């Protein structure tokens, strides 16, 4: 049985990890070797590419942090959850997203399908 809260907490921590080596390790620990990440801005496969997407998000929003949102639900090998992105200490998130992750038998992420519910006007 997968502890979905712990998995999502580790996932959020990986997105907040600013040290490249630690981020690469977090991604390798979370995702299967051929795992994927897909959202409206990216469609990548493999640890290196996933870590690069995370680094890109950090570059786009310097000083911002990801936090878990209100939704967390899972069954079998699927978990869905919301997340927020905002400057640390902000009252309101700038970006709100909704991710669905499919897990392997060991509880590692095979695929993430991400959706952006709120994004800033560019």
KASULVEN-V776276 format. One record per residue. N is the residue number from 0. RES is the residue in one small letter. SS is DSSP state (A for helix, B for strand, O for the rest). PHI is phi in radians with two decimals (999 if undefined). D_LAST is the distance of its C-alpha to the last C-alpha in Angstrom with 2 decimals. Layout:
n=[N:N]
res=[RES:RES]
ss=[SS:SS]
phi=[PHI:PHI]
d_last=[D_LAST:D_LAST]
//
This chain:
n=[0:1:2:3:4:5:6:7:8:9:10:11:12:13:14:15:16:17:18:19:20:21:22:23:24:25:26:27:28:29:30:31:32:33:34:35:36:37:38:39:40:41:42:43:44:45:46:47:48:49:50:51:52:53:54:55:56:57:58:59:60:61:62:63:64:65:66:67:68:69:70:71:72:73:74:75:76:77:78:79:80:81:82:83:84:85:86:87:88:89:90:91:92:93:94:95:96:97:98:99:100:101:102:103:104:105:106:107:108:109:110:111:112:113:114:115:116:117:118:119:120:121]
res=[x:x:x:x:x:x:x:x:x:x:x:x:x:x:x:x:x:x:x:x:x:x:x:x:x:x:x:x:x:x:x:x:x:x:x:x:x:x:x:x:x:x:x:x:x:x:x:x:x:x:x:x:x:x:x:x:x:x:x:x:x:x:x:x:x:x:x:x:x:x:x:x:x:x:x:x:x:x:x:x:x:x:x:x:x:x:x:x:x:x:x:x:x:x:x:x:x:x:x:x:x:x:x:x:x:x:x:x:x:x:x:x:x:x:x:x:x:x:x:x:x:x]
ss=[O:O:O:A:A:A:A:A:A:A:A:A:A:A:A:A:O:O:O:A:A:A:A:A:A:A:A:A:A:A:B:B:B:B:B:B:B:B:B:O:O:B:B:B:B:O:A:A:A:A:A:A:A:A:A:A:A:A:A:A:O:O:O:B:B:B:B:B:B:B:B:B:B:B:B:O:O:B:B:B:B:B:B:B:B:B:B:O:O:O:O:O:O:O:B:B:B:B:B:B:B:B:B:O:O:O:O:O:B:B:B:B:B:B:B:B:B:B:O:O:O:O]
phi=[999:-1.46:-1.50:-1.09:-1.06:-1.10:-1.09:-1.13:-1.06:-1.17:-1.09:-1.06:-1.08:-1.10:-1.20:-1.63:-1.24:-1.63:-1.39:-1.03:-1.18:-1.16:-1.13:-1.05:-1.16:-1.07:-1.11:-1.10:-1.27:-1.49:-1.72:-1.16:-1.01:-1.80:-1.06:-2.15:-2.39:-2.34:-2.53:-1.06:-1.86:-2.67:-2.56:-2.30:-2.34:1.71:-1.00:-1.07:-1.20:-1.14:-1.06:-1.18:-1.11:-1.09:-1.06:-1.11:-1.12:-1.15:-1.20:-1.23:-2.25:-1.09:1.41:-1.53:-2.25:-1.52:-2.37:-1.13:-1.59:-1.44:-1.62:-2.64:-2.62:-2.70:-2.72:0.84:-1.99:-2.22:-2.33:-2.15:-2.80:-1.80:-2.55:-2.20:-2.32:-2.78:-1.06:-0.96:1.48:-1.19:-1.32:-2.21:-1.25:-1.51:-2.17:-2.22:-2.29:-2.39:-2.05:-2.18:-2.06:-1.80:-1.92:-1.52:-1.12:-1.59:1.50:-1.58:-1.31:-1.59:-2.55:-2.12:-2.04:-1.87:-2.26:-1.84:-1.52:-2.47:-2.35:-1.23:-1.21:-1.85]
d_last=[41.71:38.20:37.02:33.56:32.59:33.62:31.78:28.46:29.06:29.66:26.56:24.37:26.35:25.65:21.85:22.51:25.03:24.10:27.40:27.17:30.79:30.63:27.44:29.25:32.24:30.31:28.78:32.28:33.83:31.48:31.03:33.77:34.06:32.63:30.07:26.77:23.21:21.08:17.71:15.05:13.90:17.45:21.10:23.51:27.16:29.13:28.95:27.66:24.71:23.81:24.09:21.82:19.04:19.56:19.55:16.25:14.65:16.45:15.22:11.51:12.45:15.57:17.99:16.64:19.27:19.68:22.23:24.04:23.18:25.88:26.72:29.05:31.51:33.43:36.51:38.36:35.98:32.67:30.45:27.37:25.35:22.20:20.36:17.99:15.81:15.73:17.05:20.80:22.55:19.63:20.87:17.92:15.81:12.04:12.30:15.37:16.94:20.26:22.30:25.66:27.89:31.17:33.79:36.88:40.37:39.97:36.84:34.46:31.18:31.57:28.27:25.04:23.00:19.68:17.53:14.23:15.06:12.22:8.70:6.15:3.78:0.00]
//
